[in-house]
Amino acid sequence: MKKRKMTMSDKVGIDRISELPDHIIIHHIFPFLDIKVIVQASILSNRWRYLWKSTPYLNFHLNQCPRTKKRINKSRFSTFVDRVLSLRDCVDIHTFSLHSKEILDTSRICTWLLIALRWNVENVFLDVDSSFNFGLPHNLFTLDNVQRLKLRFLSSSGMSKVLLPNSICSNSMIKSLELKLVKLPNGNSNGELVFSFPVLEDLVIGSCSHSHLSKFTISAPLLERLELSHPFQAGFGPTELNICTPKLKFLVYRGPIYGNYSFENLSQLFSAEIYIWEKVLIVEKEVFDQCIANILEGIHNVKKLAIPSGLVKAIAASPYMMGLLPGVFRNLRYTKLIDWTGDLCIQTITTFLEKLPQIGTFVWSKSAKIECHSRLTDMIDLFVNSIVIFLDMDTMCSFCLLHFLSSDLNKVQNQIHKQFVGKAGKIDSVTDSNEGYLILPHDFKQNLQNPSRESEILSFCKLGFLYEAIKLLNSTNPREISVKPVIYASLFQTCIKAHSFNHGLQLHSQVIKSGLDFDRFVGNSLLSMYFKLGFKFSETRKVFDNLFEKDVISWTSMISGYVRADKPKDSIEMFWKMLEFGIEPNAFTLSAVIKACSEIGDLRLGVCFHGLAFGRGFDSNYIVSALIDMYGRHDRIEECRRLFDEMPEPDAVCWTTVISALTQNDRFKEALGLFYFMHRAYRLFPDGFTFGTILTACGNLARMKQGKEVHAKVITSGNCGNLVVESSLLDMYGKCGLVEDSRRVYDRMQNKNVVSRCALLGAYCQNGDFKPVLILFREMEMNDMYCFGTLIRACAGLAVVRQGKEVHCQYLRKGGCGDVIVESALVDLYAKCGYINYAQRIFLGLPARNLITWNTMIRGFAQNGNAGEALSMFNEMVNQGTKPDYITFIAVLFACSHSGLVDQGREYFKIMDEVYKINAGIEHYSCMVDLLGRAGFIEEAEDLLGKSVYRDDLSLWGALLGACTSYSNLHVAERIAKKMMELDPKHHLSYVFLANIYKALGQWDDAEILRKLMKDRGVQKIPGQSWIDIKNEGSYLDTDNSGFFQNSDFRDKELQRQRPSSPMASGNQEDEESLLPQLLKEKLPRILQKYVQAFQADPRYHNDLRYVRVWIQLMDFVDEPRALLKIMEKYHIGTKQALFYQAYALHFVKLKNLRRQTKCTIWGSKPK
């Protein structure tokens, strides 16, 4: 059977809506419908029967409910709302909207709002009658899920009946807020109200009142649109209004002036409409004029301004305000006169326009019907003459719009033709409902009969209307365009503004077809578009190579483009090619090549360009900023300061550059001082880079107070959403020890990237809280190379080598190789875990080594008892030209201390001050005291400590007292312990060490008396903590005074007997304290033997000093000490420690074998 062809009627009957998926209907159709219509539509299909229950968009309109005798049935409407809210599915509500011009039960409205809030509603719109007082739910203003809130109330009396709570003033998540006919909150006791919204973007306040309001402040760093339309009812306005919104772009104020109103920090303001009721003077005339002057100064950056004619008259009558106009409105390009009053003469408008010659468009709207021929003539003469005289700087883009009622439009056109042409002609006009516009180019006297399409296209380009400009270009005959290069160059610039690369490609093809690619102006504009919008730099290079004529702008664009593409060497090569073609560089060219020299680290070439720039007289700010950055990267900070001090008027970029140079060279105090001087003396506003740099300085100085002050300035200046600033805040709080504040900043960040996540992990690492780093890493699922360095540092801090190896494998699988930061962390990890061979292998494989890498390897050798390798590594580092620092000498002295190298330690301590000019710190004195004390030079160590500037530091005296413990020097120990008790009676080490000495000498009664004194004074011994790996998870182990584990997970004594975590987890000294004197000799050998056997198979502990001491102490309880020493020598236990050879020497002294005793002593004094 032959198929029948489908007719048009059949096609019309196809049900396309039923074929749509549910999520399309719910999320793309239901949001535009009232909930009543959605419920009614459910009967059209079985599939839709219960679909309305899943909609997250609830729009209730009272006019949609049934009517009874032409009256709306409010009871049925309320019942309908109740049933919808009770029968809907358990899904979150996106929008709850209630519109009613009738009076509803206020308690039911509050109930509906509470139900919506329970389902995490995001948008709440209320437009209801508020003739009766009622309060809104408190949760409406405190929950973070509410992002958009519109409260529009109606009242027959015109007075507000709804009072807002104070909690609305600081809602942290609301982005859009509209208030109409409500009572503003009471504020504080002084009648001051502050609206502080950290993420608010849109704020509308209309006809609100408050009887006790004296000051109203709006502070919103991200606010972009603010409308104050009759913001306060008559007699209820505040005497002071402050607006501080740095990101504000659109401002509307309609109403009278009640007091001193000021707008501050409106640096990004684009459009403002100031409609002040000058006839309603609530304040005196002098106060009114001063307030208007403050408002004009506050909106000085505005580009588009709408003001009433009465305000123009008030400004023209004030010489002070007329004097402000040229300096205040430097960026003003568009002015709209809101209305026309009979007492506003043409001369007033002329006087006003004479002060603003840069205006490109003047719109006179809502004019009365013009019937007087002379008045129309005067008005036209005014506009034409003013445009011609004052807008001649941009003849292609200037035009004037005259706004009339549409009924007058033809009459005005005829009058213009009769006045200026005398013959039939046509002027472009646009009509919209009952209003009309006349478009008059500035030179319409000469070109009235033949209007130019070129000027219209350029006008659209200037306003950023790319689509309209291209549409007009396509509809224009190419022969009618005489300035094609200007047209296409402007279109390319408009593509950049509109971020439309596809339109730019289409225009590029038209340029090639029309042969305009040979024009220099078009070629440079085309090259600029590819630089800023292109995806591949190779395509940009092709455009440059195909340019017919290359001038200095073309070459400079390529040079700077290579710098931005991280190809500084190619940038310098391009500069040499430019010189070969005979093109002389300008200031921008030299600035770009100086930045390239900074990137590649060629200071000599950069100095040559410095001389070339100043030899040719190029001393602009961007040249000097590039030079300051170059010298700052090469530690030439004096040249940076000299260049900066010689600048006549440094701008904010120059200040930021020199502050950054100081921070890079660790001169943080100077950087902080310059920042305050820049802000207070020069009144320059810092940007995101300035804040990021100064927060780094505050963090390195641990200036918590100044850091919080800068954080407050970041909020008020609107830089909260800047990733650089917020990442610097994370780092600053972490370095100041405020990890919780760092986490709070991170949680509030709207946009997070790898840098911010690594900054948070680094904050935990810097404060020794390593376990959250591993947890957060798994939660964030990070795979960036930089995060591996932080994660490995955490593994090293926890000494969990298994997890560290896993991270190392991930790093290698990601293709990581040669990263100095990550591989330095790997060296530290393996060294701390006892795998010194792995650490050395990674170190030797590094392609480049910096000071941090050398310090890590030296410290690793020192920690593992390889003092000889540590000192050799130090000498190799010095021979290769790397200058040691504070940390380097800590590692060197630590190596000498744990290997008994007294003479070498003294020598290094001496050259640290005399040769390298490094002042000794607490760590250096601690190593020296420990070194001298271990060698038995107790008096010398005490003398060194007494002469140092750290003579009152408890840790140093504790190290000296610990040395007395080794040599059982009771007299000196009692003196040092007394000194420590005077400094801090609550410090436990002085009691513990002295008690151990008493026990070692057999004075058990004195030890018991000291322990009782410790108990009476309330001195608590701090329990030790260690990490242990059980089932691939690291956990804490705590020990009490008896040496037993206190962690509930590890109280199993069997586990303790099977595997102690380390020799440090519960040392033999604690076990001695836990035993009674009569049981000591019976229990102690078995305890020591348990420790010896537990770690004998693990080579990582063989040269650990504490483990070696256990073997030496065990010699006192064996019959053949020589056999024990032989076992130690066979398994290389302690052979790299001086203590081993001292024990051997003491053994030969007992055997009266002085020759071998001397030989062992000599061996012990040599570096191992």
N, C-alpha and C positions, 0 to 999 in steps of 0.2 A: 504494500500500500504506500502511495506516495505521500511524503511528509508535507504538511501544510506549512507554508512560510509564515513566520511570526510577524504579526502586524504591530503597528505602533500602539494600538489599544492594549494588546497583550503585554507589551513591554511596560506600559504604565501600571498595569496591575501587579507587577512583581513586588513582593514584600521583601525589601532589602534589610529592613530594621530587624526582622526576626532572625536573620542569618548572622547578626552581629554577636560576638562572644559576650559573656556576662560582664567581664571586666571592662569592656569598652562602654557598655551601657551604663554601668555603675559609676565609672570614673570620668567619662567624657560626655555623657548626656544628662544624667541625673543632677550634676552640680548646677545646671542652668534651669532646673524646673522646681516648682513648689512641691513640697512633700504631698500635698493634697492631689496634685495632678499625677504624681508618681504612683500613689496608691490606687487612684482611679484607673490608671493604665494597666494595672496588674490583671484586670479581667480580660484583656485582649488576647492573652496567650497563657496556656497552662504553664509554660516554662517561666513566665513572669509572675506567677501567682504569689510567690513569696520573695521575689527579688527585691522588693522595696525594703524588706527587713535588713538587707545587707548594705544599704547605702550609708556612707559616712557623712552625707551632706543633708542636713535637716534644715529646710527653709520653710518657716511657718509664716503665712500671710493671713491676716484676719479677713481681708476682703475676698479670700477664696472659700470661706466657709458658707454654709447655707444661710439664706436670708428669710426672715419672717416678717411679712408685710413691709417690705422694703427696708427692714432693719436687720442688721447683722446679729445673728444669734451667738452671743459671746459664750454662753454656757456650752453649746455644742462644740464650739471651737476649743474651749479648754479641755473638754472631755476627749476630743480628737487628739490633742497634743499628749494627754496622759496615756492614751492607748498606744500611740505610736512609740513613745518612750518605753512603755512596759513590754510591748510585743516584739520589738526589734531584736535582732541577733546580738550576740556578745562580740561586737566589733567596736573598735575605737571610733569616736566621732571626730571628723575633720572640721566641720563647720556647723555651728548652731546659730541660726538666724531667726529672730522674732520681730515681726513688724505689725504694729497695731496702732491705729489712731483713736481707738476706743479705750476706755478705762478697764483694765483687767485686774483680777485679784492678785495683789502684790505677793502674797504668800505662795501662790502657785507658781508665779514667775521665779521666785527664789528656789522653789523645789525643782523646777525644770533645769535651772542653772546648775544645781548641785548634782543632778543626774548626769548632765553633760560633762561636768568636771570629773565625775567618777570614771567616765569613759575617755579620759585624756583628751578632751576637746582642745583643738589648736586655735580655732577662730571663733570668736563670740561677737555677734552683731545684735544689738538691742535698739529698736526704734519704737518706743511705746510711750503712752501718756503717763505723766508723773504728777498728776494733780494732788496725790496724797503722799505723805512722807513714807518712805520705806528704805531699808538698808539692803545693799547687795551682799551676797555671801562673801565672807572674808577670803575664802580660798580662791576666789576669782582673781585676786590681785597678788597672791603669793605662790601659786603653783607655777612651775617652770614650763609646763607644757603649753600654756596659753601664750601664743605669739602675736595674734592680732585681736584687738579689742576696740569695738566701736560702741559707744554709749550715747545714743541720741534720744533725748527725752522731750516730750511736749507737755505744755502746761497752759491751761486756760488763763491763769493769772500772770503768766510770763515770768514767774519766780521759780527758782530751783527748789526741788523737793528731795533730791537724792544727794546724800552726803557721802563723799568718798573717804575711805580710811587712809591713814598715813602710810600704810603698807604699799600703796600704789606708787609712792614716790621713788622707790628703789627696786622695782621689779627687774630681775636680772636677765630674763629671756624674752620679754615682749619687744616686738619689732615694729608694730604699728599701733597707734593709739589715737582715738578720736573721742573727744568729750564735748557734749553740747547740752547746755542747760542743766548743769550739775553744780553742786557745792564742792569747791576745792577743799582739800584737807586742811586741818587747822594749823599744821606746821609745828614749830617749836613754841616755847613760851613767849618769845619776842615777836611772834607773828611772822616769822620768816619761813617760807616754804621753798624747798629745793626739790626739783624734779631731776633725779639722777638715774638715767637709764643707760647701761653700758652697751646694749646692742640695738637700741631704738633707732629706726630709720625714717619713720613717718609720724608726725605729731600734728594733730588738729585740735584746737581749743576754740570753742565758740559759745558766747553768752553764758559764761560761768560766773559764779559769784562767791564772795567770801567777805564777811563783815569785819574780820580782824586781820586781814592780810596787809602787812606793811612792806614786805619785800618778797619778790617772786623770782627765783633763779631757775633757768633751764640749762642743765649741763648734760649733754649727750654726745659722746665722742664720735658716734657713727651716724648721727642724724643727718639726713639728706634733704628732707622736705619739712618745713615748718609753716603752719598757717594759723595765725591768730586773728580770727574774724569776729569782731565785737567780743573780745575775749572776756570782758568783765561787764557785768550789768552796771547801770548808772549808779554812781555813789559807792560802788564796792571795789574799785580798782586799787591796786597797790601803789604806794608812792615811789617804789623803785622796782624796775624790771631789768634783769640781767640775762642775756642770752650768750652762752659760750658753747658753740657747736662748730668745731674746726672743719668737719666734712660737709657742712650745709651747702646745698646747691640752689635750693628754691625757697624763697622767703615771701610770705604774704602777711601784711599787717593792715587790718581795717579797724579803725576805732579812734577814740580820742586819746589824749595824753593826760595821765593822772599825776605824773611825777617825773622823776629822773629815769628815763629809759636809755639803756646802752646795749649795744651789740658788740661782742668781743670775739676776736680770733675767727672771723669768717673769711678765711683765706681762700676757700674754694667756691665762694658764692658766684653763681652764674646769673640767676634771675631774681629780681626783687620787685614786689609791688607794695608800695607804702602809701596807703590811703588814710591819711590822718584827718580827723574832723577838726579843721582849724577854727570852725565857728563855735565849737563846744569847748571853751577854754576852762578846764577844771583848775588849771594852775595859772600863775601870773604870766604875763607876756614875756618877761625876761627869762623865766624858767622854761617857757615853751620854746623860745628861740634857742636856748642852750641845749635843750633836749633834742631838737631837730638837728642841730650841728653835731651832737654826739652820734645820732643815728646815721647821718651822712658819712661821718668818719668810720663808723663801724661797717658800712657796706661799701667801702672804697674799692673792693675788687670786683664789683658787680659788672657784668657785661650787658645785661638787659634790665632796664629800669622802667617801671610804670608808676607815675605819680599823678595826683589830681592837679587841676589848674590852680586851685586855691593855694596849694603848697608851693607851686611855682611862683605865685605872686608873693607869698611870704618869704621865699628865698631871695627873690629879686629885690625885695624891700630891705633886706639886711645886708649891709656891706660886708659884715664878717663872713656870712655864709657864701656870698658871691665870691669872696676871696678864696674860700675853701674849694670851690668847684674844680678849677683846673688841676689842682694837685690831688684831689680826692678821687675823681672819676677819670683816671688815666686810661682804664681799660674799657670804659663805656662805649658801646657801639650801637646800641638800639635803645630808643627812648619812646615811650608811649604816654600821651597825655590822656588821662582817663576821661575827663569831661571838659566841657566848655562852659564858662560862666560869663555872664554879661559884663562884669566889671574887669575881665581880663583883656587888656588891650594888646594889639599886635606888637607894640614896642616892648612890652614885658617879655613876650616870647623871643623877640629878637635879641634882647639883652641876655636872656638865658642861653640861647644858642651860641652867642659870641664867646661865652666862656667854655663851651664844649665843642671845639672844632673837629674832634675826631669822630663824632657821631656819624654812622653810616646810614641809619634809618630813623625817621621820625614819623610816628603814627599819631594822628589826631582822631580819636574815636568818640563815638556817641555825641556828635555835634548836633546842635539844634538846627532846624530848617533855616537855610540861608536864603533870604529874599532880597537883601540889600546888595545891589550890584557893586557899589563902591567897597563894601566890606569884603565881598568875595575877591575883588581885584586886589585889595591890600593883602589878603591872606595868601593868594597865589604868588604875588610879588615876594612876600616874605619867604615862602618855601623855596621858590626858584632861586632867588638871589642868595639865600643862605647856603643852599646846597652847592651852588656854583662857586661861591667864594670859599667856603670852608671844607669842602669835600673834594677839592681838586687833586689831592694826593693820590687818590685811587679812582681815576676817571672811568675805569671799566666796570666797577662794582657799585657805584653810588646810585641810589635811587630813593624816591620818596613815596610814601603811601599816604593818600588822603582818604579818610573814612567818612562816609556820609550815609544817611538813610537812602535806601534804594530808590525812593520816589524823587529824590533830588539829584540822582546820579546823572541822568541825561542833561538836566539843566546846567549842572556844573561843567560837564563836558562842553556844552555849547558855549558857555561863557568863556572857557579857556581858549577855545578855538577863535572866538571873536576877538578876544583880547590880544592873543599872541600870533595867530596865524592869519585870520581874516578870510580864509578859504576853508573848504570842506576838508576835514582830516579826521583821524581816529586815534584815540588814546586807549591803551590796554585797560580793561576793567574786569573786576571780579565781583560777582553778586552772590550773596548768601542770605537766603530768606529775605528779611526786610532791611539788610545792611549791604553796603557796597564799598569797594575800594577802587581808587584810581592809582595806577602805577605810573609815576612820572620820573623818567631818568633825569639826571642832573643837567644833561645837555638837550632836553627835549625842545628847547627853543629852536635849535638848529636841525634836529632830526625828528620832529614831531610827525611829519608825513611819512617818513621811512624809518620806523623803529628798528633797532639793531638786535638781532638774535644773539650776537656775541656777548653783549652786556648781560643778557638774561642768563645765558649759560654760566658766565663767570660769577654772576650773583648767586646762582644755585650752588656753585662750587664753594663760594665763600661761606655760605650758610651750612655746608656739609650735606646738601641734598644730592647725593650721587645719582640715584635712580632718575630723578627729575631732570638732572643735567644731561644724562645719557639719552633719555627719551626725547628731549628737545633737540639734542644734536642729531639723532637719527631722523627726526622729522624735518630737518633743515637741509636745504639744498647746499651741497658743499661749495658751490660757486659763490654763495652769499657770505661765506666766512672768509674774511681777509687776514685774520690773525690766527691761523690754525696752530702754530707752535705754542702760543700763549694758551689757547683753549686746551690742547692735549696735555700740556704741562700742568695746568690747573686740575685737569681731571685725574692725572696720576697722583697729585697731592691729595685730592679728595678720596681716592681709593685707599690711601694710607690712613686717613682719618676714619674712614668707614671700615677698615680692616677687611676689605673685599679684594682678595687676590685674583679671584676668577674674573671679575670685571676688568681688573688691570691687565690680565692676559688678553682679553678680547680687545682692549684699547691698544695693546702692543701690536696685535696683528693688524689693526687698522693703520697704525703708524707706519708699519713696514710697507703695507700696500700703497699708502699715499706718499711714500718717500720722505716722511718727516723724520726718520731715524737719523738723517744726516744733520739735523739741527742740534746744536750744542745744548740749548736750553731743554729741549725735549729729552735728549739722551741722559742728561744728569737727573732729571725727574724720574725717568724710567729706571735708572740705576738705583736711585734712592728707594723706589718701590720694591725692587727685588731684594735689597738689603733688609728692609724692615718686614716684608711679608713673605719672601721666598723661603722655601723649605730646604733647598740644596745650595750650598755656596758655589758649587761648580757651575750652576746655571747663572749665577750672578757674574762669575768670571767670564762666561761666554758673552753676556751682554756687554761687559766692559771691553772685551777684545773686539767686538763688532762695532763699537762706537766709531763713527767717522772722524770726529774731532774730540780729542781728549784735552781738557784744560785742567787747571790745578784742583778744581772741585772734584772732577772725576777721579784723579789720582788720589786725592785725600780720602775720598769715599772708600776706595779699595784698600788703602793703607789702614784706615781705622777699622774696616770690615774684617781684615785678617786678624787684627788685635782682638776684636770681639769674638771671632771664631777660634780663639786660642791657637793661633798660628803666628806668633810674633816674629819668627825668623823670616817667614814669607813676607811679612809686613815691611821689614827692613830691606829685603831684596827688592820689593816693589818701589821703595823710596830711591834706591840707587838707579833703577830703571827710569824713574821719573826724571832724575837729574841728567841721565844720558839723552833724554829727549829734549833737554833744554827748558824744562818747566821749573820755574822758581817756586820753592815751597812757601806757604803762608803759615800763620800762627797755628791753625788747626792741624796742618800737616806735621809740624814739629811736635806738637802736643801728642799726636798719635805715635810717632816714632820714639818719643821719650817713654811712653807707656810700654812700647815693645821692648825697649832696653831694660825696663824694670822687670818684665816678665822673664826674659832670658838671663838676667843677672849680669849683664855687661855694663858695669859702672863706667869704665873708661870711655866707651862709645857714648854713653849717656852724658858724660861731662862734655864731650865734644859738641853734642847737640845743644847743651846748655850754653856754651860759648857762642854757637851759631845763632841761637834765638836772641840772646841779648845783644849780640853784635848787630843784628838787623832791627833792633828796637822793639822786639816782640816781648812785652812785659805784661801781657794780660793775665787775668786771674786763672784761666784754665791752663796757661803755660806754667805758671808758678805752682799750681796744684799738682800738675804732673811731675814737676821737678821735686817737690816736697815728698811725694809718694816714692819716687825713685831713690832719693837719698835715705828715706826712712827704712826702706827694705834692705839697705846695705849698711845699717848701723851708723849712718853719718848724721846723727841727730843735731849736731851743732849747725851744719849747713841748712838743715830744715828750719831751725829757729831763725837763722839769719835771713833766709829768704822770706819767711813769714813776717818778721819784724819790719822788713823793708817795704812791704806792700802798703800802698796808701789807703786803700779801702778793701780789705778782704771781705769776701762774701761768705755765706754759710758753707759753701763747698770747701773753700780754703780752710776755714776753721775745722771742719770735719777731717780734712786730710791731715792737718798737723796733729790733731788729737789722736788720730789713728796711728800716725808715725810714732808718737810718744808711747802709745800703748804697745805697739809691736816691739819696742825696745825696753819694755819693762819699767818705764818711767811713768808710773800710774798716778802718782801724786801731782805731777806737773799736768798731766792730761786732765785730771779732775779739776784743777785750778783754772785751766784754760776754758773748760766747759762752763764753769760758773761765771767767769769773766765775760765770755761770749754772750751768755744769756742776760746778765745783769747790766753790763756796761754798754754793749752794742745792741741789745734788744733784738737779737737775731733768733729766729725760731729754728730749733734743731729738727732734723728729719730722722727717718728710720735708721740710716747708717750712723748718724751721730749718737743716737740713743744706744744702738747696739755696741758701739765702741766704748762709750762711757760706762755702760753696764759691765763690760769686761774689766775695765779698770776698777770699778767698785768691788767686783768679785775677787780680783787678785789682791786687793787691799783688805778684804774682809770687812768692808765698810757697810754694815747692814743698814744703818740709819740713812746714809746717803743713797744707798741702793733703793730703799723704799721710797725716798723722796723722788728719785728719778722715775720709779715705777708710777708714782702718782702723776708726774708730769706726762708720762707716756699716755695715761688714760685721758687726761684733760686735753691733750693735743690730738687725740684721735688716731693714735698709732697702735691700737690694741690688736688689730688684725694683721699687723706686719709680722711675717714669719721670722725675719732676722731679729727683730726686737724681742719677740716672745721667746725665741730660743736663747737669746742672751739673758733674758730674765731667768729662765730655768738654770742656766749656768751660774748666774750671780747668786741666786738663793742657795744653790748647791754648795758653792765655795764658802758661803757664809754659815754653813751648817744647818740651814733651814730646809731640810728635805721635804717636809710636809708642805711648805709654801711652794716649793718647786712642783710638787705633785698637784697642788691646787691650781697653779697657773696652767699646767699641762691639761688638766681636765676641762678647763674653761676655754681652751683654744678651739676655735671653730675649724681651722685648717691645720692639719698636722702632716709633717713630712719626715723624712729620714733624719734630718738634722735635729729636729725637735725631739724625736724619740731618743736619739743618741745622747742629746743633752740631758734628758731625764735619767737615762741609765748612768751617765757620767756623774750626775749629782749623787746617786746612791753609792757609786764606787768611791767618790771622794770622801764620803763620810763613813766608810767602812761597813756599809750595809749591803753586803754582796748577794745574799740570797734572793732579795726581790729582783735583782738584775736578771737572774736566770729565769725567774717566773715571768717577768714582764717580757723577756725576749721570746718566750714560747707563746705568750698571748698576742704579741704584736706581729709575729710571723715576719720578722725583718730578714732581709737578705742582702743588705748593702755592705760593701767592703769596710766602711768606716766603723760599723757597729761591731765587727769582729774584734777590733782592738779593745773596746770597752768590755765585751763579754769575756775575753781572755784574761783581762785584768781582774774581773770578778772571780774567775776560776782560780787564778793565782792567789787572790786574797783568801779563798776558802781552802786552798791547797787540795783541790779535787782534780787530780790529774786525768782521771777517766773522762770526765766531762770536757776537760781542756783538750784532750786528744780528739774527741768528737767534733768540737768546734774547729780544730785545726784541719780535720778532714773536710769539713764543709767549706772552709776557706780555700783549700786546694781544689775542690770540685768546682767552685765558682770561678776558677781561673786565677786566683790570687797568687801573686809571686812578686817579691821585691818591694812590698809595701813596708816602709820603715816602721810605721807606727804599729802595725799588726805583728810584725815579726819581732820587734823589740818586746812586745807583750808576751810573745811565745817564749823568747829567751828567759824572761822573768818567770814565767809559769814553770817551765821545766827546771830552772835553777832552784826555785823555792820547793819544788816537789822532790828534789834530790837527783833528777836526771840531768846531771851537769854535762854529760856527753851529748845528749840531744840538744841542749842549749848551745853548746859550742859549735855543733854542726850547723845549726840555723844561723848563728852569728857569722861563721865563716862564709856562708852562702849569700850573705847580704850584698847586693850590688853597691850600695852606698851606706855609710855609717855616720851617724851624727853623735852628738854628745850623749844623748839619752841612751843610745844603743851601747856605747862604750861603758857608761855607768852601770847599765843593767848587767852586762857581762862581768865586770869587775866585782860587783856586789854578789853575783851568783857564785863566782869562785870563792869569795870570802865566806859566804854562808855555808858552803860545803867543805870548808876546811882546806881549800887549795890556795893557801896564801902565796905560794911561789908563783902560780899561774896568774893570780890577781895582780901582783906587783909587776910581773912581766907584761901583762896586758896594759897596765898603767903607763909603763915606759914606752910601749909601742904606740899608744895613743898620743903621747907627747911628741914622739919622734915624727908622727904623721901630721903634726901641725894642729891638732885639736887641743884647745886650751881647757884644762880641768876647771871644775866649778866647785861650789859648796858641797854638792852631793857626792862628787867624785872622791873627795878626801874623807868623807864619812866611810865610804866603802873601803878605802885603802887602810885607814886606821882600824877599822873593824877587822880586816884581814890580819893586820899586825897583832891586834889584841888576842884573837883566838888562836894564834900560832906562836905566841910568846916572843915576837920579834921586837924586843925593846929598843935596840939601837935604831933600827929602821923606823919604828914608830916615832921616836924622838925627832929623827931627821925630817920625816914628812910633815910632822906638826910644825916644825920650824920653817920649812920652805913654803908652806901654805901661806904664812903671813909675810915672809920677807920677799919671796919671789913672785907669788901670784896675787898678793895683796887681798887675801880673803880673810876676813875676821872670823876667828874660831867661834863656833856656836855651842849650844848645850850638847849636841850630838858628838862633836869633836872632843870636848872635855870628858864626856862620858866614856868614849873609847879609850882616851889616854889614861883616865883613872882606872878603868878596868885592866888595861895593859900593864900599868905599873903595879897595880894590886895583885894581879895574877903572878907577876914575877917576884913578888915579895918586897917591892919598894913602896911600903905603906906610907912612910914619912914623906917621901918625895911626892907621892900622889896627893897626900893631904896638903902639902905646901903649894902644889900647883893649883889645887882647888881653892885654897885660901886666897891666892892672888888673882883669881879670875873674877870677872864681873858677874858670874853666876854663882857666887859663893853661898847664896841663900836658896839654891835650888835643891829640893829634896831628892830628886832622882839621882843627882851626882853624889850626894852623901850616901844614898842607898847603895850605889855601885861600890863606893869605897868600903862601906860596912860589909858588903858581900865578899869583898876581897879579904877582909879580916876573918871572915868565917872560914875561908880556905886555909889560912895560916894559923888560926886559933890564937890570934894576938888579942888577949883579953883586955889589956890596959888601953890600947888604942880603940878597940871596939866599944868599950864602955864610954869613952870620951865622944866618939862619933855618934853613938846611940843617944847620948844625952843631948848632943847638939840637934839631932833630928827631932827629938821629943820637944825641944824648945821651939823649933820652927813649926811643928804640927803635932800636937799631942795625940791626935786621932789617927795618925798614919801608922799602919799595921806593920810595915817592913822593919822598922827599928826594933820592935818587940820580937818579931819572929827571928830575925838574924841574931840578935843578942842571945835569945833563948837557945838557939842552935849551937852557939859558941859555948854556952854553959854546959850543954849536954855533951859536946865533943870533949870538954875538959873534965867531965864527970861531976860537975857541980849541979846535981839534980835538984837540990833544994832551992838554989838561986833561980833555976829555970822555972820551977813551980811557982815561986814568988812572983816572977815576972809575968807568968801566964795569969795569975790571979789579979795582978795590977792591970793587966790588959782587959780582963773581964770587968773589973770595977769601973774603969774609965769608959766602958762601952765601946771599946775598939773592936771592930769586926774585921776579920781577915777576908779579903776579897777572894771568892772561889775562882779557881782556874777554869778555863774553857778550852775545849779542843774540838776538832772536827773529825768525824769518822765516817767512812763510806760503808753503808750497809744496804745491799740490794740496789746499788747504783744511785743511792740518794744520800746526800750529805746532811748530817744532823749534829746538833750541839751536844757536847758532854760537859757537865759541870761537876766539880769536885768540891766537897766541903773540907773543913779543917782536918778531917780524918783521912782524907785522900780518896774516899769512895765516891762513885758517881751518884749525882743527885737527880739527873734527868730520869723521869718516870719511865721513859722508853728503854732505858739501859740499866735498870736496877738488878737485872739478872746477874748474879755473881758468877754463874757459869760462863756467861758471855764475857765478863771481865777476865776470867781466868783464861779463856780461849784466846782472846785477841785484845790486848790493850791498844788504844788508838795510836799512841806514840810514846816515846820516852818522856815527853813533856806532859802527857795527860795526867798521870799521877806519879810523881817522882819519888825516888827512894827517901828523900828527905821528909816528905809528908808521912810516909809509912813509919819512919822512925818516930815522928811525933805521936803517932796514934798508938804506939806500943808502950807498955809499962817497962820500967828499967830492968826488972828481973827477967822479963821475957825477950829483951832486945837481942841478946846474943843467940838465943835459940831461933827466933823468927827471922831475923835480918838476913842471914845467909840464903835462906830459901826464897825470900823476896827478891834479893839481888840476882839469884840464879834464874828466877822466873823472868826478870827483865832481860837478862843476857840471852836466854834462849828464844825469847819472843821475837827479837829483831836480828838475830844472827844471820838469817837467810836473806835479809833485805839489804842490799849493798848501799841503799840510800842513807842508812843510818850509821854506817861503819865509821865515818869520820865526824859524826855529830858529837860535839863536845860533851853534851850531857850524857850521851850513851857511853862515851869513853870513860867518864867518871864512874859509871856503874861498874865497869870492868876493873878499874883501879881500886875501887873500894872493896870489891870482892876478893882482892889479893890478900886482905887482912884475915880472911877466914879459910884459906886453903893451906895445905901443908907444903906444897911446892909452888911458890909464886912464879918461879922461872917457867914452869910448864904452862901456866896461864898466859904469860907474856909470849911464849912461843906460839900458842894458839892465836893470839891477837896478831902476831906477825905473819902467821900463815894465811889468815883470812883478811889481812890488810885492815884490821880494825884499829883505828887511831894512829896509823902510821904517818898521817899528815898533820898530826897535832903534836905540839911541843909537850903536852902532858904525858904522852906515851913514853917519850924519851926521858922525861924527868922521873917517871916511875921506874924505868929500867936503871937509871943512874942511882936512885935510892936503894934499889935492890943490890947493886954492886957495892954500894957503901956498906951495907950490912954484911956483905961477904968480904969486905976489906980488899976489894979488887979495884984499886984507884985508877989503874990504867984504863980499864973498860969504862969505869965511871966517867972519866974525862972524855973518852971517845963519845959516849952517849950524850954528854952535855954539849959537846961541839955539834953533834948531829941535830940536837934539839934547837939550837940557836940559828940554824940555817933555814932559809925559805923553802917550803915544801911545794 
